[in-house]
Amino acid sequence: MNADVQDCILLFGDSLTQGGWEPHDVYARKLDVINRGLSGYNTEWSIPVFEQFFAKSKIQETLPKVQLMTIWFGANDACLKPSPQHVPLPTFSANLSKLINFVKSPSSPYYCSSTRVILITPPPVNTLQRGSLLAARDPPRVLDRDFDVTQQYAEAVKEVGKKEGVPVVDIWTSIWEAAGKVEKDLSKYLNDGLHLNADGYAAPIQFVYDGLIEAIKESYPEIHHEALEFVFPRWDEVANSEDQLKSLTKKNALTGK
């Protein structure tokens, strides 16, 4: 168990989250980034998992605070029946609201006044690319996703964000427009028709990363990385301090005190 030294950002989602936070750690020495991406999971399965890993309100005072939680589901919920990953659209929306209100509702046992929430839409699927890969498996598998259905789940994320008053990073639209609104050209950003490749995650367009940083800047500027202080001082501040050991006391990244 880490001591309560540095607050954190919590990334919660499916395989897109699990593989997604690598290229730019601008929060180093300011906020820890915790990846709770669960490959293959949907919102229905995410709820009991959340209830196990997120600290209840009564013990949060002794732990690092979650200053931001991203919620990124939908790619698996949008699977076509009879996939066991499929979650009906109304249930999907209700599950997202439940996850948000776990931390935002004062009546929730997980309520945390310091936790801000950002939703992320699923990206579009390239059914041409994915269908070809599934057909080549042994034994062959039928296509498990539909372009229009996934778009409906992306729209549902935006609707939930509006309803619950939390910002949304709409990477569905960003990637679709970058591909020229041509499904086959989504292969520039998807490595298997479903999961983002390096260009989809990071360079050169940086859909997810740039979208998150922009959402933080617009909705939660107080925790934008440029607004935060280092928890522990720069080395030259230590070196020039009259009492070097005393200068190594932690600070609050948000207040600088």
N, C-alpha and C positions, 0 to 999 in steps of 0.2 A: 504494500500500500504506500503510495507516494504521500509525502507530507503536503499540507495545504500551503503550497508555495506559489504555484502558477495556475491561474484559471484556464479554462479550455474551451475549444470549439468541438462539438460532437457531430460527426457525420454519420447519419443513419440512413440505411437504404439497402439495396440489393447488390448484385455483382457490379453494377455501374459505379456504385460508391466504393465497393471493395477494391476495385482496380484503379480508382480515380485520383487520389490526392498525392501526386508525386512531384510534379515539375517545379513548383514555386512555393517555398515555405517562407512567405513574408512575415508570418507570425512567430518565427523563431525567437525565443527569449522573451516573448510577450504573452502569447496564449499557446498552450499545448493543443495539438490537433489529434483527436481520438477518432479512429476509423472503426465504425460499427457496421460496415458493409457486409451483407449476408447473401452470398451467391444463391440465386434461385428462389429467394424468399418473396412473398407477397405481403400486402398489408395485413391480411388476416393472421398470418403467422408472426408478423412483427410485433403485435400488441403484447402477447405474453412474454416475448423476449425483452421488450422495453421495460416491462414491469419487474424484470429481474436485474437489469443492468443500470437503471436510473435510480439514484438514491431518493428515498422518501424525504419529505420536507423536514421531518423531525430530526434527521441526522445530517442535513445538508450544511449546517453551520460549521461542522468539523471537517468538511471536504472542500476541494477546489470547486469553484462555481462554474457551471456551464453557461458561458456568456452568449453562445450562439449554437443552435441545433439546426442542421439542414435535414430535410426529409425528402428522400428521392426514391419513390416507388412508382409503379405503374407498368413497367416493361413486362413484368411477369403476371400481374393482375390481368393484363390485357390478353393473355393467352386465350386461344379459342377452346371452347369445349370440345372434347371431354378432358382437356388437360387438368391435372390436379392443382395446377398453379392458378387457374382461372378464378377471379373474384368478380361477381356481377358489378356493373358500373355503380349502382346506388350504394352498394355495400362498400365499394372502394372509396367513394366520397365520404361516407360516414366514418370509415376507418381513419382517413386522413384527419378529419375533424377531431376524432377521438385522440389521436396522437398529439395534435396541437394543444388540445385542452388538457391533456395530462399535465403540461407544464404551465399553461396560461390561466387555468381556472383555479381560483382560490379554494374551491371546495375539493380539489383533487389531492390525493395523498402525495402526489409527486410535484405539486405546485412549486415553482421556483421563480420568484419575482425578477431575477436577473437574467433569465433565459429568453433570448430572442429567437424567433423561428423564421426560416426561409424554406419555401417549397421549391422543388425542381421538377419540371415536367419530364416524362420519358422522351427520348429522342424518337424520330420517325424510324420505321423499320423498312429495310430494303427486302421485300418479299422475293425478288428475283434472285438476289444473292443468297438469302437464307434458304429458300426453297431448293436451290441447286445443291447446297451443302448437305441439307437433310436427306435429299434423295440419294446422295452418294454414300450414305452410311450403310453399314451392314448389321442388321437389315435396314433397308430404306425406311425413312420416316416421312410422314405427310407434313405439309406446312402447318405450323402451329400458331402463326400470327398473321394478322391482316393489317394492311396499311391504314385503312379508314378506321378500324376499331381502335388501333393505338392512338390515332389522332383524337378520338373521342375521349380517351383516358387523359390525354394531355390537356384537352379543354376542361375536363372535370377538375384537374389540379388547379387551373387558373380560377375556376368558379369557387372552389373551396378557399383559395387564398383571398379572394374578394369577400367572401362571406365571413371568414374568420379574421380579416384585417391583417394578413401577413403577406409580405412580398413574395413574388414568384419569379424564378429564373426560367424563362420559356426557351429552353434549348431546342424543343421540337421545331419552333418557327425559325430559329437562328440557323439550324442545320439544313432545314428544308430550303430556305431561301439561298443559303450558300451553295447548295447543290443545283441551283437554277430551277428548282421545283420539278426536277426530273428524277424519278425514282432510281433508275439504274446508276445515276451519278452520286447517289448516297454512299456508294462504295468508297468514295474519297475519304469518308469520315467514319465508316463502319467496317470492322474487320471480318464480320460474319453475317452481316445484315441486321445485327441486333446490338452488339457491343461496340462502343467507341474505340477507334484506334488512336494513335498518338495525335493525329491532326484533330480528331474530334474532341479529345480531352484538352490538348495544350496548343501546340504550334501548328500552323502560324496564326490560326484564327482564335484559339483559346476560348471556345464556347463556354465551357463550364466554369473554368477559373475566372475569366473576365466577367462572366455573368454574375457570379457570386460576389466578386469584389465590387462591382457596380451596384448591386443590390444592397450590400452593406453600406457603401458610401451614401446612397440615397435614403435608405430607411433607418440605418443604425450608424450614423457617422461617428458616434462616440467610441465605437469599437473598430473603426477602420484602422488598418495597420499603421497608417501614417499618423494617427491620432494617439497611439499608445506609446507608453514609455517602456524601456527595458525593465524587467523585474529586478535584475541585478545590474549594477553599473557597468559601463564600458571599462575596458582594462586601463585606459589612460586616466580615467577619473579615479580609479583605485590607486594608480601609481602616483598621482599628484595630490592625493588626500593626505592630510596631516596624520590621520589615524587610519591606516589602510584596512586593518581588520574590522574596525567599526563601520567603515564605508561599505562593507559587503553585506549589509542588512538588506533584506528584500524590500521592494516597494510594490504598491498597487499599480499595475500597468495602466489602469484607467485614470487614476488620480495623480500618479507620480509621487505619492506620499506613502 
